[in-house]
Amino acid sequence: QPQLVESGGGLVQPGASLRLSCAGFGRSLAYYNIGWFRQAPGKAREGVSCISHKEDKANYADSVKGRFTISRDNAQNTVYLQINGLTPEDAAVYYCASDRLLFRECLLRTEDYDTWGQGTHVTVSS
């Protein structure tokens, strides 16, 4: 059973940066679209970024463009999400997930993904 494990969350002040990691076990992430999603208390889970398996094409939600950067390191079987300029609105549990299908461009739709990590908490407070 493939697993995704997120790490890198924590408590930070507004304006700080974090790098979240999504490590794959039992699955080579290089062959999959990988998405990052977040869910704040009382809100629906939303997609923030994804990276396609082909040419590592990245997509971002409008709310995070210019501050979030997704990347992958195939040798480490890990996908990263660099977050800069954190605001209280970014506070959430961040999840990574792998696309259920191959050979398509990644989109930020939760229904496209079938393998999810357990999440990592990001708290932004002064």
C-alpha positions as CSV (number, residue, x, y, z in Angstrom):
1,Q,0.0,0.0,0.0
2,P,1.6,3.3,-1.1
3,Q,2.0,6.0,1.5
4,L,2.6,9.7,1.4
5,V,4.1,11.4,4.5
6,E,4.1,15.1,5.0
7,S,6.5,17.1,7.2
8,G,7.8,20.6,7.7
9,G,4.8,22.3,9.3
10,G,5.0,24.3,12.5
11,L,4.2,27.5,14.3
12,V,5.7,30.6,12.6
13,Q,5.2,34.3,12.7
14,P,3.6,36.3,9.9
15,G,6.0,36.9,7.0
16,A,8.0,33.8,7.7
17,S,8.7,30.9,5.3
18,L,8.3,27.2,5.5
19,R,9.2,24.3,3.3
20,L,6.8,21.4,3.4
21,S,7.9,17.9,2.3
22,C,5.9,15.1,0.9
23,A,7.8,11.8,0.9
24,G,6.6,8.8,-1.0
25,F,6.8,5.2,0.2
26,G,5.9,2.2,-2.0
27,R,5.3,4.5,-4.9
28,S,7.6,6.4,-7.2
29,L,6.3,9.9,-7.1
30,A,8.1,10.7,-10.4
31,Y,5.4,9.0,-12.4
32,Y,2.5,10.8,-10.7
33,N,0.9,14.2,-10.5
34,I,1.3,15.4,-6.9
35,G,-1.0,18.0,-5.4
36,W,-0.8,20.0,-2.2
37,F,-4.1,20.9,-0.5
38,R,-4.9,22.6,2.7
39,Q,-7.9,22.7,5.1
40,A,-8.5,25.3,7.7
41,P,-10.9,24.7,10.6
42,G,-14.5,24.9,9.4
43,K,-13.5,25.2,5.8
44,A,-13.5,22.9,2.8
45,R,-10.2,21.4,1.6
46,E,-8.7,23.5,-1.2
47,G,-6.0,22.8,-3.7
48,V,-3.1,25.2,-3.5
49,S,-0.6,23.7,-6.0
50,C,0.2,20.7,-8.1
51,I,3.0,19.4,-10.2
52,S,2.5,17.3,-13.3
53,H,4.6,14.2,-13.9
54,K,5.3,15.4,-17.4
55,E,7.8,18.2,-17.6
56,D,7.1,19.1,-13.9
57,K,4.5,21.6,-15.0
58,A,3.2,23.4,-12.0
59,N,-0.2,24.9,-11.3
60,Y,-1.1,27.3,-8.4
61,A,-4.3,28.6,-6.9
62,D,-4.7,32.3,-7.5
63,S,-4.5,33.0,-3.8
64,V,-0.9,31.6,-3.5
65,K,0.7,32.6,-6.8
66,G,4.0,34.3,-6.3
67,R,4.4,33.0,-2.7
68,F,4.2,29.2,-3.1
69,T,6.6,27.2,-5.2
70,I,6.2,23.4,-5.8
71,S,9.1,21.2,-6.8
72,R,10.2,17.6,-6.8
73,D,13.3,15.7,-6.1
74,N,13.0,12.3,-7.8
75,A,16.2,11.0,-6.2
76,Q,14.6,11.6,-2.8
77,N,11.2,10.6,-4.0
78,T,9.9,13.8,-2.4
79,V,7.8,16.7,-3.5
80,Y,8.3,20.1,-1.8
81,L,6.1,23.1,-1.2
82,Q,8.0,26.3,-0.4
83,I,5.8,28.9,1.3
84,N,7.0,32.4,1.6
85,G,5.3,35.4,3.2
86,L,3.0,33.4,5.5
87,T,-0.1,35.1,6.7
88,P,-2.7,34.0,9.2
89,E,-4.9,33.1,6.2
90,D,-2.4,30.4,5.3
91,A,-2.9,28.6,8.6
92,A,-4.3,25.1,7.9
93,V,-3.5,21.4,7.8
94,Y,-1.5,20.9,4.6
95,Y,-1.9,17.6,2.7
96,C,-0.2,16.1,-0.3
97,A,-1.9,13.6,-2.6
98,S,-1.1,11.6,-5.7
99,D,-3.4,11.6,-8.8
100,R,-5.5,8.6,-9.4
101,L,-4.7,8.6,-13.1
102,L,-1.6,8.9,-15.1
103,F,-0.8,10.9,-18.3
104,R,-2.8,14.0,-17.7
105,E,-2.1,17.5,-16.6
106,C,-2.5,18.1,-12.9
107,L,-5.5,20.1,-11.6
108,L,-6.4,21.3,-8.2
109,R,-9.5,19.1,-7.8
110,T,-9.6,16.9,-4.7
111,E,-11.6,14.2,-6.6
112,D,-8.6,13.7,-8.9
113,Y,-6.5,12.3,-6.1
114,D,-6.8,9.0,-4.4
115,T,-3.8,8.6,-2.1
116,W,-3.4,11.1,0.7
117,G,-1.0,11.8,3.5
118,Q,-1.9,12.4,7.0
119,G,-1.2,16.1,6.9
120,T,1.1,18.6,8.5
121,H,-0.1,21.6,10.6
122,V,0.9,25.1,9.7
123,T,0.1,27.8,12.4
124,V,0.8,31.4,11.7
125,S,0.7,33.7,14.8
126,S,2.6,36.6,16.2
